[in-house]
Amino acid sequence: MNEILAKITEYNNVVNSAIWGAFGLILLIGTGVLITLLTKFFQISHIKHWWKNTIGSLFHKDVIGHSKDKKSISPFQALCTALAATIGVGNIAGVAAAIVTGGPGAVFWMWIAAFFGMMTNYAENVLGIYFRKKNADGEWSGGAMYYLRDGLGRVPGYEGMGKFLAALFCVFTLLASFGIGAMGQINKIVVNVESAFKNASLSGVEVFEGVSLYSVILGVILVIIAALITLGGLKRIASFAEKVVPFMVIFFVGGSIILIAINFSSIIPAFKAIFSSAFGIKPAVGGVVGVTISTVIQQGFKRGVFSNEAGLGSSVMVHSNSNIKEPVKQGMWGIFEVFADTMVVCTITALVVLTSGIYDLNTFSLVGDVTDATLVASAFDSVFSFGIGFGSKFVAVAIALFAFTTVLGWDHYGSKAWEYLFGSTTTKIYKVIHLVTIFLGAVLTSTLAWDISDTFNGLMMIPNLIGVVAMSSLVFQITKNYIDRNIKHKTQIKPMLSAYKDIQKEQEKDL
């Protein structure tokens, strides 16, 4: 078994290096740059407009209120469900790993990735709404597979390629949903809970080799809770997400701001370290091995995408279920999603680490017996221990909330990929398989699941971004159409709402 795992690890490392090397990073950031240029820096030039139509509209009933259509969800529910999947372990452990491997400068490149990623996510959601269709159950179905099949696939000579890339995207999504969307997240929950809330009587009982009774009990509990939510479909997932996501973000961000405020004298040095090391870390006096600029950039981009998922084509599968009519309006929620995930939550996590004293800003190294896995918990314990390790318990609860909601979001992504491949009547089969992988995540100790998930993330990215780039001119046309009608108030222009005539006609009635 060890030999098999070693071979899998070897092959995975080769594929991972190829995906997240120059080709993948150029494709990822290049797509964001392309959409940014085509839309004339929409994320900046129309910041007041998209801010007003996202976070500024939360008290509008048509945004936050539940949809009368039982087959769709509100824009706010769509955002919360998407954030449930994106704000996860990557926002805590991922940021810590980026800093440990790439130094503080990796945070700078996470910002760069997020800045352009806002427009990549925007384009994905615009295309998602434009090419979405109703399934056999009357629910909206959208995502990269649909704009690859019906968008790229409509271009003469590319019909076969569109269908092939759509199917390939769905296969990678399914595999990723079992890895990053189940095993990896659940494993982090169990490891952190067992570490923060020790129970010798349960941990000391070995159910089978290397697996404690504590892990099994936690796994069963998590499977039961997940089943109660996911088997109820998107409506139940969205209802859970809209209640938990705002709370968990406020919960973590609030505690982090208190910690940063206590260490306020280190805020400026932390930002100096981020900018000064963004283009490579030179060897320190103490003999710390230097980190090349390629490693810093790679870690920043890689962990940034792992956190906000811009470019993967994942969150568009839930955004497409929104009851919103205008593709651009849902695209603006995509911009806000990346902003909230990376510019806010990831930046705050980075400042928690860099201002705590647990990470030495002079030598760019960890202080004491700390690893990237325990870095954020140790930072909180440095202020909030209270003799009982309260800080690490706080982080364990935060990770549990973040990771579990990620599992719920990815359950929807995986079910949509399954639906595309096998039909909507068989999605319960996927949900059962997903529940099994949740339990496996509780009892597995190998980090291989995380490494493979990282690879599948990258594999999802390639067909999705090919589709976004191929249809970038369409994104431009839809954006221009919206701006002319809603910002420049040109009344004689027909709205671009759907690629399909019947849906276009139906949506126009309610616009």
N, C-alpha and C positions, 0 to 999 in steps of 0.2 A: 504493500500500500504506500509506504514511504517513497519507493522508487517511482510509482505512478504520480504521486503528488509532486515529486521533484521535477518530473518531465512536464507536467502541466504548468508548473511554475516557470520552467525554462521557456516553453513555447509562449506562454502568456507575456513574459517579459519582452520577448522579441516583438510580438504584435503591439504591445503597449508602447514600446519605444518608437515604433514606426508611426503609430497613430498620433502620439503626443509629441512627435518630433517636429521638424520644420514644416512639413506638409500640412499636418493637422492644425498647427498654430496659425500658419499663414491663412489657411482656409477659414478658420474660426474668426480671427480678428479682421481678416480681409472682407468677410461678408458684412460684419458690423460697420466697417469703414465705408463699404460700397453703399449700404442703405442710408448711412448718415449723410453721405455726399448727395445721393439722389433726392433725399427729403430735405436737403439744405439745413442739416443739423437740427432736425425737428425736436430732439430732446432738449436743445437749448433755445432755439428760435421761437418755439411754442411752449416753453416751460410753464408759463402762466396758464395756458389753455389746458394742457394735459394735467396739470396739478389741480386746476379747478374741476375738471371732469373726472378725477379719481378721488383722492383723499378729500378734496373740497366738496364732493357731492355725497358724502356718506350719510348725511341726514335727509337725503331725498328718498322718498318712499319707493320710487321706481328703481333705485340703485340698491338700497339695503333691504327693502321689503321683499318678502317671499313672492315668487312668481305665481300667478294664477294658473299658469300652464304647469300641470303636474309633471310634464316631461322635460322641463328646463329649470334652470336655477338663476338666481339674481346675479348681476355683475360682482357684487360684494362676496357672495357665496363662492363664485368662480375664483375670485382672487384669493380668498381664504383657503380654498381647497388646493389651489396651485401653490400658495405659500406653505401649506401644510406639507407638501411634497418637497419643496425647495429649502425651506428653513429647517434644517436637520442637523445631523452630526457634523456635516461639513462646516457649519457656522461656528462650531466650537472646536472639535478635534481637528477639522480640516485646516482652519486658520492656524492653530498651534503647530500642526505638521508643516505647513508652508513656511512659518517663521523658523522652525528648527532646521529644516532642510535648506531653505533658500535665504534665510536671514530676514531682518525687518523689511528689506527692499522688496520682498515678494508681495507685501501689502500694496505697494505702489502699483505693481503690475496687475493686482486684483482689481484695483480701481480702474485702470486702463481697460481691462477686459470688460468690466461692468459698464463703463461709459459707452463703449461700442456695442456691448451686449444688450443694452437697453433697446437699441434699434434692431438688433437681430431678433430679439424676443417680440418686438413690435411687429416686424415683418411676418414672423411665424403666426402671430395671432390674427393679423389682417388676412392672411391667406387661409388660415383655419376657418374663420367666419365665412369668408367668400366662397370656399369650396365645401362647406359642411352640408350634410344631407340627413334626412330622417331615416332611422333604421326601421326594422319590422315592428318594433315596440313603440314607434312614434317619438323616440328620443333623438336629439341631435347627435350626430357622429361626425367628428372632424379631427384633423391632425395631419401630420406630414404625409401619411399614406394616401390621403385623399387628394392633397394638392400635388403629390407626385404622380398619382394615377390620372387624375382628371385635369391637371394643369400641364405638367411636363409631358404627360402621355398624350395630350391633344396636339402637340407640335408634330407636324409631319416628319416621319422618320424616327421619332423618339417614343412611339407608342409602347413598344416592347420594353424599352429602358425604364419608362415611367412605372409600368406595372412591376417590373423586377425590383426596382429600388424601393417601391412601396412595400412589397412583400418582405424584402430584406430588412427594412426599417422595423417592421412589426416583429420579426424574429428576434432582432437585437433588443427591442423593447421588452419582449417577454423574458428574455434571459436576464436583462438588467433588473427587471421587476423582482425576480427571484433573488438576485444578488443584493444590489443597493436598496431595492425596495422591500426586502424582507430579512434575509440572513444577516447581512452586515449591520443594519440598524438594530435589529433585535439583539444581536450579539453584544453591541455596545451598551444597550440598556441593561442586560443581565450582568455584564462585567462591572459596570459602574454601580449598580444597585448592590451587588454582592460585596463590593469594595467599601462603599460608603455606609451600608447598613449591614454590618457583619452579624452572622448567626452561625456560631460554631457547631451547634447541634445539627443544623441542616447541611452546612458545608462539609461536615465531617463524614456524612453518609454518602458512600459512592454507589450510585445506581448501576452504572456500568463504567468501563475503563475511562478515567479522567473526567467523568461527569458526575457532579454532586446532586443530591436530592434538591438542594436550593435552586439549582439551575432548571431542573425539571419542573418544579412547582411554579417558578416564574414563567417558564415557557407555556405551561398549561393555562395559567391566568391570562397571559397576553393573547393566546390563541382564542380563548373564550370571548374576551373583550373585542378583539378584532372581528370575530365571526358575527357578534351581535350588531356591529356597525356595518361591515362591508357586505354582508349578505342582504342588507336592506337596500342596496343600490346606491347610486350617486346622491340621491336626495338625502339619505341618512348620513352619508359621509360629509356632504356639504353642510348639513345642519350641525353636525358635531364640530366641523372645522371652524365655522363662523363663531362658535362659542369658545373654543379652546385656543385658536391661533392668536387672536388679539390679546388674550390673557397671558399666554406663554411668552409672547414677545415683550409685553409690558413687564412681566415677571422677571425675565432675564435682563432686559435692557435697564430696568430700574435698579436692580442689584448691581449691575456693572457700572452704572453712572455713579452710584454711591462710592464704589471702590475707587474709580478713577478720580473722583472729587477728593477723596482722602489722600490720594497720591498725586494731587494736582501739580506739585513741583516737578514731577517727572513727565508731564504731558509734552512740553516743548522739546525736551531731549528725545522723547519717543518719536515725535514727528521728524526731528533732525536725523535720527537713525534710519527712518523709513526712506527719506529722500537721499541721504548720503550714500546708502548702500543699494539703491535701486539699480545701479549699473555695475554691480559686482562688488563683492566684499574682499578687501585685501587682507592678507594674513596679519593677524594681530601680534602684538609683542609677546603674548603668552604662548604663541606657537599654534594658534587655531588655524586650521587649514582653510585657505581661501576658497570662496565660492564663486564660480565663474558667472558672468552675466547671463549666459544661456540657462544655467540652473535657476537663477533668480527669476528670470522671465517665465521659464517653464513652470516653476512651482506656483507663481502668481496666477498665470493663465489657467493652469490645470485645476488648482484649488478654487479659483474663482468660478469656473464653469461647473465644477463639482458642487459648489454651493448654490449658485443661482440657476443653473441648467440652461442658460441662454445659449441657443445653438443646437441643443439636443433634440428639440422638437417635442419635448415631453409635456410641458404645461399647456401647450395649445390644445391638447386632447380634453382638458377640462374647461378651458376658456371657451371652447367651441360649443359647450352646453349652455352658455349664457343666453338669457332671453333678449339680449341686446340685438339691435338690427344693423347698426353701422359697424362694419369691420374696423374702421379707424378708432372708434370709441373703445372697442375691446383691446385694440392694439395699445392704446394709452394705458390701460390697466397692466399690460405686459411691461411697459416702461417702468411703471411704479413698482411692479413686482421685483424687478432687478434692483432698482434703487433701494427699496426697503431691505432686501436680502443682503446685498453686498455693501452698498454705501453706508448703510446704517448698522445692521447687526454685525457683519463681519468686521467693520472698522472698530466698533465698540469692543468686540472680543480681542482684537489686536491690541487696543489700548489697555485693556485689562492685563494682558500678558506683559506688555512693554513698560508699564508704569509700576508694576508690582514689586520689582526687585528680584523676582524669581529668574528673570532673564537679564543677563549682564549686557548693558548697552555699549560698554567699552570693548568687550572681547567678542560680542555676539555669540554668547554661549550660555547654557543653562547653569543655574546655581544650585549646588547641592544634589541630592539624590532625586532628581526630577527627570521625567521623560516627556516626550510630546503627548503621550496619552494622559498624563497626570498634570500637565502644565497649567491648564486653566483652573483645575480644582485646587492646585497648590497656590495659585495666585489668589483665589478667594479665601483659602485658609490663612493666608498671610495677614488678612484683615479680619475675617469673620470666623475664625476657628472657635473662639469662646471655650477652648479647652475640650471640645467634643467633636471637633472636625466639622463644624456647622457649614463652613464654606464648601467643602467637598460634597457634603450632603445636598446642598443647594444646587451645585452643578450636576450632581447625579439625577436630581429631580428634573432639572432643565433639560438634560440630555434625554431623559426618558420621555418627556413631553415632545421634544423636537423630533426624536427618532420615531416615536410611535405614530405621530401625525404624518410623518414621511411615508411610513408603511401604508397608511390609509390612502394617501394620494397616489402612490405607485400601484395600489390595487386597482384603482380606476384606469390608470395608464395601461397596465397589463391587460385588463379586461377589454379595453377598446382595441388593443392590438390583436387579442384573441378573436374578438368579434369580427374584425376585418378578415382574418384568415379562415375562421371556421363558422361564422354566423352568430347572430345575437342569441339564438336559442340554446347555445352550448356554453355561455359564459360562466354558468355556475360551476362547470368542471374546472375552469381556470381558478375560480375563487377558492375551491377546495384545495387545489394544488398549492396556491399561494399560502393558505393557512398551514399546510404541512411544512413549507419552507420557513414559515415564521417559527415553528417549533424547532426545526433543525438549527436555526440561527441561535436559539437559546442554549443548545447543547454542544455546538461546535466551538472549538477554541482556535482553529486555524485562521490566520489573517488572509488566507488565499482567496476567500470569498470577496474581501474588499478589493484585492488586487484585480481579480477577474471582473468585478463590477466596474472598476475604473476603465478597463479595456472595453467593456460593452457600452459604457457611456460614450466613449470615443467612436465606437463603431456605429452607434445611433446617429452621431453627429454628421458623419460623412454623407449618407444619402439625403438627410434632411437639408444640409447646407447646399448640396448640389441643387436641390429643388428651389431653395430660397434665392440662390444666385440666378438660376435660370428664369425665375419669375420676378426678378427685382424690378423690371420695367413695369410689370403689372402693379406691384406695390406702389411704385411712383404714381401711376395713373389713378389708383384708388385714393391715395393720399391727396393728390392735387384736386381730385373731384370733391373730396370732403372739405378741403380748405376753401375752395371756390364757393361752395354752397353754405358752409357754416361759419367761416371766418370773414370771407370777402363778401358774403351775402349776395351771390349771383343766383337769382331765383329761377332762371330758365334752364338750369342744368339738371339732367336726369341723374339720380343717385346710382352709384355702383354698389350694390348690396350682395349680389350673389352671381355665381357663374352659371346658374341654371335659371332658365326663363320662368318656370313655374314658381320657384322660390322667390325670385326677384319680384314677380308680380304680387305675390302674397305679402312679402315684407314691405313693399311700397304702400300697401293699404294702411298699415299700422304705424308708418313712419311719422 
